[in-house]
Amino acid sequence: MDPRMPDAQILALALQATVLAHGRLREAATAFASELANGRGCARVGVGFVRGHQVELVAVSHGSGENLHRQAFNALTAAMDEAVQQGASVHWPAEGAPAIRHAHRLLLGERGGAVATVPIVHLGRAVGAVTCEWTGAPPGLPALVSELENNVSLAGPVLHLMAQREQPWHRRLRQGAGHVPGADGGRRRTAWLLAGAAVALAGLLALPVEYRVGGHARVEGQQMRAIVTPADGYLQAVHVRPGDRVQAGQLLLEMSDQDLQLQKRKWSSELGQHESAYASALARADRAAMVIALARMEEARAHLGLVESELVRARITAPFAGIVVDGDLSQSLGAPLERGKPLLQLAPLDRYRVMLQVDERDIGRVRVGQRGQLSLSALPWDALPIRAVRITPLARPAEGRNVFEVETDITADAERIRPGLEGVGKLDTGRAALGWVWFHGVADWLRLALWSWAV
């Protein structure tokens, strides 16, 4: 050793040599604490490292195999935590830069003296601490703390590497990704990250989930009734519009009946004439005239009955209780109407069906009786229950793809839905691995493409 070398440098080299002379953390940390206590005149020196969210004591100066997790060391580890959390050296009595020193005051208590804690820093992060205690306050405590920082900065990282090496494999797996030591730390960190990501991805892809198929859905009335024009004529009055609820027998539309009233009076008059002619022939006992008058009477009654039935049909009523879903004729009063022309469309209030469009690639997994859920654009947060009751056997094009329509019934409250609402419906087809759910479409397409390209 060079005699001209300052004592501080000699102590620093001695501390580093002491640490390197041991192969395990417990022995190296104990020897380091004892050498530091002798060199700085400390009554006790403790060394601890961060485990989880607090500091764990690993060695004390001149210690043996004593239990370092006893309650008597709680004040010492609290002082170490105080310095680690602040990321700076802390000493008491307080001098120098302001800092939180509550745990150091409690550690020192009423016995007097001094205490100082220096954090062990590795790659810019406080990973542990060294606490020194004196029975009497040493002169120039701030300067002494600066020298302690130099000593710990040389030997502390070596102790930290020993601590990392002796950790269990699962703890190294969690911590090693972001803090892998050594010259090849970048490569090892990348390897840890890739390995962890691969394990997490494999577990995620193997996770069983509920597989559902479906697509665009629309609500229809289970029974749709079209109201058509019963005869040629003109529209006289409209009493309902789309969205109105109607009762069975309620008047919906009225057609102009002036011509029918004229025909009714005409045939009523003729019927009266033929009845008079029949009575006159009966009084004369003219059998031939009686037969002719009777035949004409029957003809007049038939025409009169036909006109009266047409007058009844001119007042169009609802065949059942429901809701008007189509046909706004309020702006068509007086317009000519042709026999058989659709006027209104009614749907029942309490019976609906949902037509679900399922892609042809998924229709093979759909079965009658499968249950699912429907989310309507008008009720996006309510999942309405549905059940498949019929599968249409013929595909049709829709938005550039072939789809099959699956009829499903819905048991939701009729007050919440209306015919014509649209949304998205899905049927539960069983459980499958998440990876298969995500990628089976690509795999099926690739298999079909390879088969089509094969010679």
C-alpha positions, 0 to 999 in steps of 0.5 A: 500500500502506498504510504502517501495515499490518503486514509480515506482512499485506503479505507475505500480499497480495503472495503472493496477488497473485503467484499470481493473476498467473499462469495456469498451476500451474508458473509460479504455484507457482514465483513463490509459492515465490520470493516466500515465500523472499525474504519469510521469508529461506529458502534454499529453498521447495518446493511439492507436491501429493498425486497418488495416495498421495504428494506430487509436487513441482511447484515450488521457489523460484528454479527454472527448468525443471529436472526436479523428479522427480530422486532429489535431491528425495526427502527434500524430498517425504518431508518433505511427505508427513510433514506431509500424513499428519499433517494439521498443520504440522511443523518441526525443530528440534522445539518446540511440540506433539509430532509425527513429524519423522523425515523433517524430520530426514533432510532437514536432515541434518548441515548445521544450520539449520531446516526447516518444512512447512505443509500446503495444506488445501482443504475440510478435507483436506490436498491439498499442502504447502509446505516452507521451509528455512533455513541457520541456525535463525531466532529464534522458529521456532514463531511463524514457522510460524504466520505461514507457515500464514496465508500458505499458507492464502490462496494454497494453495487457489488453487494447488490449483484450478490443479492440479485444472484441469490434471489429465487428464480421467480423474483429474478424473473420479475425484476430481471427484465428491467434491471439486468446487470452486466455488460450484456444487460441489454441482450439479457433484458430483451431475452427476459422480456421476450420470454415473459411476453411469450409465456403471457401470450401463450397463456392468453391464447389458451384461455377458454372463452365463450365463442359467439357468432352473429351479425346485423339484426332487425326486429320484425313483427311476428305477424305482419298484416297488410291493409289494402284497398278493397275497391276502386275509389278515393281516400276520404279520411285518415285516422291513424299514422305510423307509430299509432297503437290501434285496437281490434275493430278501430276505424283506420281509413275511410273511402269516399262513398258518394257513388256507393250511396247513389247506387244504394238509392238506385237499387233500393228504388228499383227494388221498391218498383219490382215489389209493387209490380209483384203485388199488382201481378199477384192481385191480378193472378197473373202468374207470368208477371209474378215470376218476372217481378220476383226475379227482378226483385231478387236481382235488385236485392243482390245488387243492393247487398253488394253495394251495402257490403262495399259501403261497409268495406269503405270504412277500413278497420283494424283486424287485431290490436297492434301498431301501425308500422308503415303507411302515412296517408295523411298527405294523400286525402282525395287521392284515387285508390286502386283495388288491391293497393297496399295502404297500411301495415300492422304488427302485433304489440306483444309478438316479435321476431329478430332476423339475424344475418350470419356469415356463411363461414359461421352458419355451420356452428349455428343450431336451432335452440341456441341462445344469445343476446341482442343489442339494439342501436336504440338500447345499446346498454341493454342485452336482450335475450334471443333464441334461434328457432329457424335457419333459412336454408338459402343464402343471399348477398348482403354488403358484399358477403353471403349471409344466412338469415336466422329467425330468433324469438325475443322475450323482452318487454314489448314496451321497450322494442318496436318493429324496424329497430336494428342492432347486432345479435350474437348466438352462443355456440360453446367455449373455445380457446381465445387464440382459435377465436381470434385466428380461425378465420385467417386459418380457414381462409388460408386453408381454402386458398392453398386448396384452390391453388393446389394442382 
